[in-house]
């Protein structure tokens, strides 16, 4: 079978799946007139009408649907061949990735350091920012994100689930009213994320599974998660942060847990990347390494 015939069958499959010339052109990265040319040429080659152009929307004829099925097989085989070739790429080059600005360093720095040791030929360009960046627009190979991952033209893998805890500096607690239960939190100063606003409700759960909710007034807000921790260390007020973000400060006595029997959410860490057909081998190496690294951290043997 000639190469141009293969292209035409793939174009017919794209038209069948997209339902329009415009959609098929978008899928194939071609102009609409090119897709139309492929379809017309295939009709001349087969001597059969493949598309019914009588209605408002394009519809395939019976023979058109049959040939489109073959086009899908060709397209899948082509994609599989491309992935196989990418799997053989040498572990060299540079990966451009985004990470939260410091708040997840306790997890990400050792993991990425381990990746560099495993693949010394792959460099890392890290964009540390709390904003959610567009992978395509920012030319990012991957993005590590905390919290819920919104829908989008990407794939996301869950890496880690933590716990949100309440913390404060010892000196703040020494000069402010005692905290015996969730209701006492409302009487204190708070440091929080700008995006959450000045009035924030905390839904929490104690070790026995008892749930409660309290609304607090946030006196100081910032868009930087790491800054929230530093403000709390300096005694500016209470903060709710992921346990992995405050583990070192707790161990050093810079912060202490408030209501240690309570948690207030389960923050997640995920890695997002573009769909499989766009993913080079180095991105696959990074995402596979990250999943394996975090899986080993969860292992009881570690």
C-alpha positions as YAML, in Angstrom:
chain: A
units: angstrom
residues:
- id: 1
  name: UNK
  ca: [0.00, 0.00, 0.00]
- id: 2
  name: UNK
  ca: [1.33, 3.43, -0.93]
- id: 3
  name: UNK
  ca: [2.31, 5.90, 1.79]
- id: 4
  name: UNK
  ca: [-0.17, 8.52, 0.59]
- id: 5
  name: UNK
  ca: [-2.99, 5.96, 0.85]
- id: 6
  name: UNK
  ca: [-2.06, 5.35, 4.50]
- id: 7
  name: UNK
  ca: [-2.26, 9.10, 5.17]
- id: 8
  name: UNK
  ca: [-5.68, 9.22, 3.52]
- id: 9
  name: UNK
  ca: [-7.03, 6.37, 5.63]
- id: 10
  name: UNK
  ca: [-5.80, 8.07, 8.80]
- id: 11
  name: UNK
  ca: [-7.50, 11.29, 7.67]
- id: 12
  name: UNK
  ca: [-10.76, 9.41, 7.15]
- id: 13
  name: UNK
  ca: [-10.51, 7.94, 10.65]
- id: 14
  name: UNK
  ca: [-9.89, 11.40, 12.09]
- id: 15
  name: UNK
  ca: [-12.96, 12.71, 10.25]
- id: 16
  name: UNK
  ca: [-15.08, 9.85, 11.58]
- id: 17
  name: UNK
  ca: [-13.96, 10.47, 15.16]
- id: 18
  name: UNK
  ca: [-14.10, 14.28, 15.06]
- id: 19
  name: UNK
  ca: [-17.34, 14.57, 13.08]
- id: 20
  name: UNK
  ca: [-16.14, 17.55, 11.05]
- id: 21
  name: UNK
  ca: [-13.35, 18.62, 8.73]
- id: 22
  name: UNK
  ca: [-12.32, 21.30, 11.21]
- id: 23
  name: UNK
  ca: [-12.06, 18.81, 14.07]
- id: 24
  name: UNK
  ca: [-10.17, 16.29, 11.93]
- id: 25
  name: UNK
  ca: [-7.73, 18.99, 10.82]
- id: 26
  name: UNK
  ca: [-7.13, 20.00, 14.44]
- id: 27
  name: UNK
  ca: [-6.43, 16.39, 15.43]
- id: 28
  name: UNK
  ca: [-3.96, 15.89, 12.60]
- id: 29
  name: UNK
  ca: [-2.31, 19.30, 12.78]
- id: 30
  name: UNK
  ca: [-3.32, 20.09, 9.20]
- id: 31
  name: UNK
  ca: [-5.33, 22.79, 7.48]
- id: 32
  name: UNK
  ca: [-8.93, 21.87, 6.68]
- id: 33
  name: UNK
  ca: [-8.36, 21.93, 2.92]
- id: 34
  name: UNK
  ca: [-5.63, 19.31, 3.28]
- id: 35
  name: UNK
  ca: [-7.98, 16.90, 5.07]
- id: 36
  name: UNK
  ca: [-10.62, 17.51, 2.43]
- id: 37
  name: UNK
  ca: [-8.03, 16.75, -0.27]
- id: 38
  name: UNK
  ca: [-7.07, 13.46, 1.41]
- id: 39
  name: UNK
  ca: [-10.72, 12.36, 1.59]
- id: 40
  name: UNK
  ca: [-11.43, 13.27, -2.03]
- id: 41
  name: UNK
  ca: [-8.28, 11.49, -3.21]
- id: 42
  name: UNK
  ca: [-9.25, 8.36, -1.26]
- id: 43
  name: UNK
  ca: [-12.69, 8.39, -2.86]
- id: 44
  name: UNK
  ca: [-11.09, 8.59, -6.31]
- id: 45
  name: UNK
  ca: [-8.67, 5.79, -5.41]
- id: 46
  name: UNK
  ca: [-11.40, 3.45, -4.12]
- id: 47
  name: UNK
  ca: [-14.04, 4.49, -6.62]
- id: 48
  name: UNK
  ca: [-16.57, 4.73, -3.79]
- id: 49
  name: UNK
  ca: [-18.37, 7.55, -2.02]
- id: 50
  name: UNK
  ca: [-17.04, 7.57, 1.56]
- id: 51
  name: UNK
  ca: [-18.71, 10.70, 2.95]
- id: 52
  name: UNK
  ca: [-22.34, 11.74, 2.65]
- id: 53
  name: UNK
  ca: [-22.22, 15.51, 2.11]
- id: 54
  name: UNK
  ca: [-25.95, 16.02, 1.70]
- id: 55
  name: UNK
  ca: [-26.84, 17.00, 5.26]
- id: 56
  name: UNK
  ca: [-25.69, 19.85, 7.47]
- id: 57
  name: UNK
  ca: [-23.10, 17.58, 9.10]
- id: 58
  name: UNK
  ca: [-20.70, 15.24, 7.38]
- id: 59
  name: UNK
  ca: [-21.55, 11.55, 7.81]
- id: 60
  name: UNK
  ca: [-19.62, 8.52, 6.62]
- id: 61
  name: UNK
  ca: [-21.17, 5.94, 4.34]
- id: 62
  name: UNK
  ca: [-21.01, 2.24, 5.20]
- id: 63
  name: UNK
  ca: [-17.81, 1.73, 3.20]
- id: 64
  name: UNK
  ca: [-16.48, 4.94, 4.73]
- id: 65
  name: UNK
  ca: [-16.94, 3.54, 8.26]
- id: 66
  name: UNK
  ca: [-15.25, 0.29, 7.22]
- id: 67
  name: UNK
  ca: [-12.20, 2.09, 5.84]
- id: 68
  name: UNK
  ca: [-12.10, 4.44, 8.85]
- id: 69
  name: UNK
  ca: [-11.71, 1.39, 11.11]
- id: 70
  name: UNK
  ca: [-8.61, 0.44, 9.14]
- id: 71
  name: UNK
  ca: [-7.39, 4.03, 9.43]
- id: 72
  name: UNK
  ca: [-7.63, 3.84, 13.22]
- id: 73
  name: UNK
  ca: [-5.49, 0.68, 13.23]
- id: 74
  name: UNK
  ca: [-2.87, 2.44, 11.12]
- id: 75
  name: UNK
  ca: [-2.91, 5.50, 13.39]
- id: 76
  name: UNK
  ca: [-2.49, 3.36, 16.53]
- id: 77
  name: UNK
  ca: [0.35, 1.37, 14.97]
- id: 78
  name: UNK
  ca: [2.07, 4.62, 14.00]
- id: 79
  name: UNK
  ca: [1.71, 6.01, 17.54]
- id: 80
  name: UNK
  ca: [3.04, 2.77, 19.04]
- id: 81
  name: UNK
  ca: [6.04, 2.84, 16.73]
- id: 82
  name: UNK
  ca: [6.78, 6.44, 17.72]
- id: 83
  name: UNK
  ca: [6.60, 5.56, 21.43]
- id: 84
  name: UNK
  ca: [8.91, 2.60, 20.88]
- id: 85
  name: UNK
  ca: [11.44, 4.85, 19.20]
- id: 86
  name: UNK
  ca: [11.22, 7.36, 22.05]
- id: 87
  name: UNK
  ca: [11.78, 4.60, 24.59]
- id: 88
  name: UNK
  ca: [15.23, 4.19, 23.11]
- id: 89
  name: UNK
  ca: [16.19, 7.83, 23.66]
- id: 90
  name: UNK
  ca: [19.35, 8.22, 25.67]
- id: 91
  name: UNK
  ca: [18.94, 9.74, 29.16]
- id: 92
  name: UNK
  ca: [20.43, 13.07, 28.17]
- id: 93
  name: UNK
  ca: [19.23, 16.66, 27.85]
- id: 94
  name: UNK
  ca: [17.33, 18.99, 30.17]
- id: 95
  name: UNK
  ca: [13.88, 18.65, 31.73]
- id: 96
  name: UNK
  ca: [12.00, 21.86, 32.51]
- id: 97
  name: UNK
  ca: [9.68, 21.30, 35.47]
- id: 98
  name: UNK
  ca: [7.66, 23.43, 37.86]
- id: 99
  name: UNK
  ca: [7.38, 22.87, 41.62]
- id: 100
  name: UNK
  ca: [5.57, 24.70, 44.44]
- id: 101
  name: UNK
  ca: [7.74, 27.50, 45.80]
- id: 102
  name: UNK
  ca: [9.44, 25.78, 48.72]
- id: 103
  name: UNK
  ca: [6.42, 24.35, 50.50]
- id: 104
  name: UNK
  ca: [7.07, 20.79, 49.24]
- id: 105
  name: UNK
  ca: [10.89, 20.93, 49.23]
- id: 106
  name: UNK
  ca: [11.08, 18.38, 52.04]
- id: 107
  name: UNK
  ca: [9.61, 15.85, 49.61]
- id: 108
  name: UNK
  ca: [10.71, 17.06, 46.21]
- id: 109
  name: UNK
  ca: [14.36, 17.99, 46.83]
- id: 110
  name: UNK
  ca: [15.46, 14.51, 47.97]
- id: 111
  name: UNK
  ca: [13.37, 12.83, 45.27]
- id: 112
  name: UNK
  ca: [14.80, 15.02, 42.50]
- id: 113
  name: UNK
  ca: [18.30, 14.60, 43.91]
- id: 114
  name: UNK
  ca: [17.79, 10.84, 43.71]
- id: 115
  name: UNK
  ca: [16.63, 11.20, 40.12]
- id: 116
  name: UNK
  ca: [19.79, 13.16, 39.25]
- id: 117
  name: UNK
  ca: [21.93, 10.43, 40.78]
- id: 118
  name: UNK
  ca: [20.06, 7.78, 38.80]
- id: 119
  name: UNK
  ca: [20.24, 9.80, 35.55]
- id: 120
  name: UNK
  ca: [23.32, 12.06, 35.73]
- id: 121
  name: UNK
  ca: [23.01, 12.91, 32.05]
- id: 122
  name: UNK
  ca: [19.62, 14.60, 32.52]
- id: 123
  name: UNK
  ca: [19.71, 18.20, 33.72]
- id: 124
  name: UNK
  ca: [16.84, 19.87, 35.56]
- id: 125
  name: UNK
  ca: [15.54, 23.40, 35.08]
- id: 126
  name: UNK
  ca: [13.18, 24.03, 37.99]
- id: 127
  name: UNK
  ca: [10.58, 26.80, 37.99]
- id: 128
  name: UNK
  ca: [9.58, 27.23, 41.65]
- id: 129
  name: UNK
  ca: [6.25, 29.06, 41.81]
- id: 130
  name: UNK
  ca: [2.97, 28.60, 43.67]
- id: 131
  name: UNK
  ca: [0.89, 29.55, 40.62]
- id: 132
  name: UNK
  ca: [-0.51, 26.74, 38.46]
- id: 133
  name: UNK
  ca: [1.34, 27.07, 35.17]
- id: 134
  name: UNK
  ca: [0.08, 25.90, 31.79]
- id: 135
  name: UNK
  ca: [2.31, 23.03, 30.66]
- id: 136
  name: UNK
  ca: [2.14, 23.89, 26.98]
- id: 137
  name: UNK
  ca: [2.29, 27.67, 27.20]
- id: 138
  name: UNK
  ca: [5.23, 27.59, 29.64]
- id: 139
  name: UNK
  ca: [7.00, 24.78, 27.75]
- id: 140
  name: UNK
  ca: [7.11, 22.59, 30.84]
- id: 141
  name: UNK
  ca: [7.89, 18.90, 30.60]
- id: 142
  name: UNK
  ca: [6.20, 18.18, 33.94]
- id: 143
  name: UNK
  ca: [4.69, 20.00, 36.92]
- id: 144
  name: UNK
  ca: [4.55, 18.93, 40.56]
- id: 145
  name: UNK
  ca: [1.40, 20.28, 42.19]
- id: 146
  name: UNK
  ca: [-0.10, 20.33, 45.68]
- id: 147
  name: UNK
  ca: [-3.83, 20.02, 46.19]
- id: 148
  name: UNK
  ca: [-6.62, 19.15, 43.81]
- id: 149
  name: UNK
  ca: [-5.58, 18.82, 40.19]
- id: 150
  name: UNK
  ca: [-8.07, 20.57, 37.91]
- id: 151
  name: UNK
  ca: [-9.23, 19.08, 34.63]
- id: 152
  name: UNK
  ca: [-7.07, 19.94, 31.66]
- id: 153
  name: UNK
  ca: [-5.22, 18.58, 28.62]
- id: 154
  name: UNK
  ca: [-2.77, 16.65, 30.77]
- id: 155
  name: UNK
  ca: [-2.35, 13.46, 32.77]
- id: 156
  name: UNK
  ca: [-1.77, 13.58, 36.53]
- id: 157
  name: UNK
  ca: [-0.29, 10.89, 38.77]
- id: 158
  name: UNK
  ca: [-0.88, 10.94, 42.53]
- id: 159
  name: UNK
  ca: [2.42, 10.70, 44.41]
- id: 160
  name: UNK
  ca: [1.76, 11.44, 48.07]
- id: 161
  name: UNK
  ca: [-1.10, 12.12, 50.49]
- id: 162
  name: UNK
  ca: [-0.24, 14.14, 53.58]
- id: 163
  name: UNK
  ca: [-2.15, 15.70, 56.49]
- id: 164
  name: UNK
  ca: [-2.97, 19.34, 57.14]
- id: 165
  name: UNK
  ca: [-2.04, 20.28, 60.70]
- id: 166
  name: UNK
  ca: [-2.35, 23.41, 62.86]
- id: 167
  name: UNK
  ca: [0.91, 24.98, 64.03]
- id: 168
  name: UNK
  ca: [2.18, 28.05, 65.87]
- id: 169
  name: UNK
  ca: [5.42, 29.34, 67.39]
- id: 170
  name: UNK
  ca: [5.93, 28.59, 71.11]
- id: 171
  name: UNK
  ca: [6.28, 32.32, 71.86]
- id: 172
  name: UNK
  ca: [2.94, 33.06, 70.20]
- id: 173
  name: UNK
  ca: [1.19, 30.41, 72.26]
- id: 174
  name: UNK
  ca: [2.86, 31.64, 75.46]
- id: 175
  name: UNK
  ca: [1.28, 35.11, 75.17]
- id: 176
  name: UNK
  ca: [-2.15, 34.25, 73.78]
- id: 177
  name: UNK
  ca: [-5.28, 32.46, 75.09]
- id: 178
  name: UNK
  ca: [-4.97, 28.67, 75.52]
- id: 179
  name: UNK
  ca: [-6.43, 26.34, 72.89]
- id: 180
  name: UNK
  ca: [-8.30, 23.41, 74.36]
- id: 181
  name: UNK
  ca: [-10.68, 22.61, 71.47]
- id: 182
  name: UNK
  ca: [-11.60, 23.59, 67.91]
- id: 183
  name: UNK
  ca: [-13.89, 26.44, 69.02]
- id: 184
  name: UNK
  ca: [-10.91, 28.21, 70.62]
- id: 185
  name: UNK
  ca: [-9.23, 28.64, 67.22]
- id: 186
  name: UNK
  ca: [-11.59, 31.49, 66.28]
- id: 187
  name: UNK
  ca: [-10.11, 33.74, 68.99]
- id: 188
  name: UNK
  ca: [-6.62, 33.72, 67.47]
- id: 189
  name: UNK
  ca: [-4.69, 35.50, 64.75]
- id: 190
  name: UNK
  ca: [-4.09, 33.50, 61.57]
- id: 191
  name: UNK
  ca: [-1.70, 33.48, 58.62]
- id: 192
  name: UNK
  ca: [-3.07, 32.02, 55.36]
- id: 193
  name: UNK
  ca: [-3.19, 31.89, 51.59]
- id: 194
  name: UNK
  ca: [-4.43, 34.99, 49.79]
- id: 195
  name: UNK
  ca: [-6.52, 32.85, 47.43]
- id: 196
  name: UNK
  ca: [-8.62, 31.53, 50.36]
- id: 197
  name: UNK
  ca: [-9.70, 34.99, 51.51]
- id: 198
  name: UNK
  ca: [-9.94, 36.59, 54.94]
- id: 199
  name: UNK
  ca: [-12.67, 34.33, 56.35]
- id: 200
  name: UNK
  ca: [-11.73, 30.66, 56.22]
- id: 201
  name: UNK
  ca: [-13.65, 27.62, 57.45]
- id: 202
  name: UNK
  ca: [-11.72, 24.61, 58.72]
- id: 203
  name: UNK
  ca: [-13.38, 21.20, 58.67]
- id: 204
  name: UNK
  ca: [-11.40, 18.95, 60.99]
- id: 205
  name: UNK
  ca: [-11.46, 15.50, 62.50]
- id: 206
  name: UNK
  ca: [-10.05, 14.17, 65.77]
- id: 207
  name: UNK
  ca: [-8.38, 10.83, 66.41]
- id: 208
  name: UNK
  ca: [-11.76, 9.27, 67.25]
- id: 209
  name: UNK
  ca: [-13.27, 10.38, 63.94]
- id: 210
  name: UNK
  ca: [-15.37, 13.16, 65.47]
- id: 211
  name: UNK
  ca: [-15.84, 15.97, 62.94]
- id: 212
  name: UNK
  ca: [-16.16, 19.69, 63.66]
- id: 213
  name: UNK
  ca: [-15.94, 22.96, 61.79]
- id: 214
  name: UNK
  ca: [-14.78, 26.43, 62.78]
- id: 215
  name: UNK
  ca: [-14.52, 29.74, 60.93]
- id: 216
  name: UNK
  ca: [-11.51, 31.98, 61.60]
- id: 217
  name: UNK
  ca: [-10.38, 35.46, 60.60]
- id: 218
  name: UNK
  ca: [-7.08, 35.54, 58.69]
- id: 219
  name: UNK
  ca: [-5.08, 38.64, 59.64]
- id: 220
  name: UNK
  ca: [-2.12, 38.12, 57.30]
- id: 221
  name: UNK
  ca: [-2.37, 36.58, 53.84]
- id: 222
  name: UNK
  ca: [0.29, 35.73, 51.27]
- id: 223
  name: UNK
  ca: [0.37, 33.92, 47.94]
- id: 224
  name: UNK
  ca: [3.51, 31.99, 48.93]
- id: 225
  name: UNK
  ca: [3.14, 28.80, 50.94]
- id: 226
  name: UNK
  ca: [6.69, 28.87, 52.29]
- id: 227
  name: UNK
  ca: [6.15, 32.42, 53.55]
- id: 228
  name: UNK
  ca: [3.16, 31.24, 55.61]
- id: 229
  name: UNK
  ca: [5.43, 28.85, 57.48]
- id: 230
  name: UNK
  ca: [8.06, 31.55, 58.05]
- id: 231
  name: UNK
  ca: [5.48, 34.04, 59.33]
- id: 232
  name: UNK
  ca: [4.20, 31.38, 61.73]
- id: 233
  name: UNK
  ca: [7.74, 30.69, 62.96]
- id: 234
  name: UNK
  ca: [8.15, 34.42, 63.65]
- id: 235
  name: UNK
  ca: [5.05, 34.37, 65.84]
- id: 236
  name: UNK
  ca: [2.63, 36.18, 63.52]
- id: 237
  name: UNK
  ca: [-0.17, 33.73, 64.25]
- id: 238
  name: UNK
  ca: [-1.50, 30.22, 63.74]
- id: 239
  name: UNK
  ca: [-1.29, 28.46, 60.39]
- id: 240
  name: UNK
  ca: [-2.71, 25.37, 58.74]
- id: 241
  name: UNK
  ca: [-0.03, 23.67, 56.63]
- id: 242
  name: UNK
  ca: [0.80, 20.21, 55.25]
- id: 243
  name: UNK
  ca: [2.70, 18.05, 57.70]
- id: 244
  name: UNK
  ca: [5.57, 17.59, 55.24]
- id: 245
  name: UNK
  ca: [6.02, 21.36, 55.06]
- id: 246
  name: UNK
  ca: [6.51, 21.81, 58.80]
- id: 247
  name: UNK
  ca: [8.23, 18.57, 59.84]
- id: 248
  name: UNK
  ca: [11.68, 20.18, 60.14]
- id: 249
  name: UNK
  ca: [10.37, 23.24, 62.02]
- id: 250
  name: UNK
  ca: [8.48, 20.98, 64.44]
- id: 251
  name: UNK
  ca: [11.55, 18.84, 65.07]
- id: 252
  name: UNK
  ca: [13.63, 21.97, 65.74]
- id: 253
  name: UNK
  ca: [11.07, 23.39, 68.17]
- id: 254
  name: UNK
  ca: [10.43, 26.43, 65.96]
- id: 255
  name: UNK
  ca: [6.77, 25.39, 65.71]
- id: 256
  name: UNK
  ca: [4.51, 23.19, 67.79]
- id: 257
  name: UNK
  ca: [1.30, 21.36, 66.90]
- id: 258
  name: UNK
  ca: [-1.92, 23.01, 68.02]
- id: 259
  name: UNK
  ca: [-4.70, 20.54, 68.75]
- id: 260
  name: UNK
  ca: [-2.35, 17.66, 67.87]
- id: 261
  name: UNK
  ca: [-5.20, 15.18, 67.97]
- id: 262
  name: UNK
  ca: [-6.89, 16.90, 65.04]
- id: 263
  name: UNK
  ca: [-6.20, 17.03, 61.30]
- id: 264
  name: UNK
  ca: [-7.82, 19.37, 58.80]
- id: 265
  name: UNK
  ca: [-7.56, 17.83, 55.37]
- id: 266
  name: UNK
  ca: [-5.34, 15.54, 53.31]
- id: 267
  name: UNK
  ca: [-3.19, 17.59, 50.89]
- id: 268
  name: UNK
  ca: [-1.97, 15.65, 47.87]
- id: 269
  name: UNK
  ca: [1.18, 15.93, 45.79]
- id: 270
  name: UNK
  ca: [0.84, 14.99, 42.11]
- id: 271
  name: UNK
  ca: [2.89, 15.20, 38.95]
- id: 272
  name: UNK
  ca: [1.22, 16.39, 35.74]
- id: 273
  name: UNK
  ca: [2.47, 15.98, 32.18]
- id: 274
  name: UNK
  ca: [1.14, 16.13, 28.65]
- id: 275
  name: UNK
  ca: [-0.60, 13.06, 27.18]
- id: 276
  name: UNK
  ca: [1.33, 9.95, 26.17]
- id: 277
  name: UNK
  ca: [1.78, 10.81, 22.52]
- id: 278
  name: UNK
  ca: [3.67, 14.00, 23.40]
- id: 279
  name: UNK
  ca: [5.77, 12.53, 26.23]
- id: 280
  name: UNK
  ca: [9.48, 11.96, 25.53]
- id: 281
  name: UNK
  ca: [11.41, 9.18, 27.24]
- id: 282
  name: UNK
  ca: [13.03, 11.50, 29.80]
- id: 283
  name: UNK
  ca: [9.64, 12.65, 31.09]
- id: 284
  name: UNK
  ca: [8.61, 9.02, 31.42]
- id: 285
  name: UNK
  ca: [11.82, 8.35, 33.35]
- id: 286
  name: UNK
  ca: [11.09, 11.24, 35.72]
- id: 287
  name: UNK
  ca: [7.44, 10.35, 36.37]
- id: 288
  name: UNK
  ca: [8.19, 6.64, 36.81]
- id: 289
  name: UNK
  ca: [11.08, 7.44, 39.17]
- id: 290
  name: UNK
  ca: [8.88, 9.80, 41.22]
- id: 291
  name: UNK
  ca: [6.13, 7.23, 41.59]
- id: 292
  name: UNK
  ca: [8.59, 4.54, 42.60]
- id: 293
  name: UNK
  ca: [10.36, 6.85, 45.08]
- id: 294
  name: UNK
  ca: [7.15, 7.82, 46.85]
- id: 295
  name: UNK
  ca: [5.87, 4.23, 46.81]
- id: 296
  name: UNK
  ca: [9.03, 3.16, 48.66]
- id: 297
  name: UNK
  ca: [8.46, 5.92, 51.25]
- id: 298
  name: UNK
  ca: [5.02, 4.42, 51.95]
- id: 299
  name: UNK
  ca: [6.44, 0.90, 52.29]
- id: 300
  name: UNK
  ca: [6.30, -0.46, 55.90]
- id: 301
  name: UNK
  ca: [9.87, -1.71, 55.45]
- id: 302
  name: UNK
  ca: [11.21, 1.81, 55.18]
...
